[in-house]
Amino acid sequence: MRAKLEHYFMFEQLETNWRREVLAGLTTFVSMCYILFVNPSVLGAAGMDKGAVFTATALASAFGCLVMGIFAKYPIASAPALGINAFFAYTVVIGMKVPWQTALAGVFVASLIFILITVLKLREKIINAIPADLKFAISAGIGLFIAFIGLHDGGLIVANKSTVVGLGSLQTPTTWLTIFGLIVTVILMIRQVPGAIFVGMVLTSALGMVTGLIALPQGILSPAPSLAPTFGVALKNVGQINSLQLWVVVLTFLLVTFFDTAGTLVGLAQQAGFMKDNKMPRVGKALAADSSAMFVGSLLGTSPVGAYVESSAGIAVGGRSGVTAISAGLFFILGMFFSPLLAVVTSQVTAPALIIVGVLMAANLARIDWTKLEIAVPSFLILIGMPLTYSISDGMALGMITYPIMMIAAKRGKEVSGVMYGLAIIFVGFLWILNI
């Protein structure tokens, strides 16, 4: 049985093993388990039951990871996406005064459309049509984006009224916890210590608890909260999607999740070395896994589920097969019962991992043809757009819109595929919808 599993997950071809894959899955889980606490807080602001959202988040994440690992065989984890959950709570429910039950139905309808365009292979065609240089830019841009998240979460970069952003205060003790984790992890990586990122997280957590910067867990085990307040609510309220305003909401859920996921999948595939002839093998299965996770998540009671950039942490420690994603999914299931213990994994603990992974993903910058402005300009806008707009999809929009314009200016318009011209138009509409 073990030999059959290793053959199915292509261990020999990927030059990996069980220990490395499980460790990678654990590293990915530790890097993204904050969503178990952040998502209930964000959706709780919309009036949803926080306990039910906690359980829905864990189960939806586990489902997404397991399907991605077993079906698509990629080391990419899924969970309710940050940003779109804030749009759900603060823009749709609080701003538009749409009941959370109706908003959840909007996610459900968007997921059905998502599945349809996946079955028709429209998503696959779009991803394969993106030029190689822009794919490298997407990957590097995601690296800059998650490094920026890490620097901010760790307190090294803060908001500044005079300069927009600035250096954080070195008088804040938790900032030094991030600095410690960053230095220790980099040293471990340079020394080629196996699982260096995960070991760095453990050491940072231990130092935080010893110094009192991280509160000791109040316990180890706790029962999972009931799912009853949110389970099936989306299905019961589909009939409420009956106005232009709500269909715009559905379209926004669809577009943001579509392009965030597309960008994340491409970026992670580039990092792991999966891209072949500018195409991502089994991309159809990866997209099917992702859309099905969004569908199940809406039924359980959470905002749109998508591939997570934090999967790059697991890939960085050697995760290459679906076993990495499966392991992360199983840890999410366990996480439902170990919530007190997970509380020690603070943002200062995960920040160093995100910064280091950003460094690793920035290596793709060397593969972009910077000598041609028609390539350099859209690539640069993707790179700078992702961290500065705090959105993968917004950064992609800036590059995708300018790419055909630059190519036409360089008299290379015939080299641009019809799909890319179509994407430029779609992204213009996408930005217009977001702004109204």
Salt bridges, closest charged atoms under 4 A:
GLU6 OE2 - ARG2 NE 3.22
ASP153 OD1 - HIS152 ND1 3.78
ASP290 OD2 - ARG123 NH2 3.88
ASP369 OD2 - LYS372 NZ 3.30
GLU374 OE2 - ARG412 NH1 2.80
GLU415 OE1 - ARG412 NH2 2.86
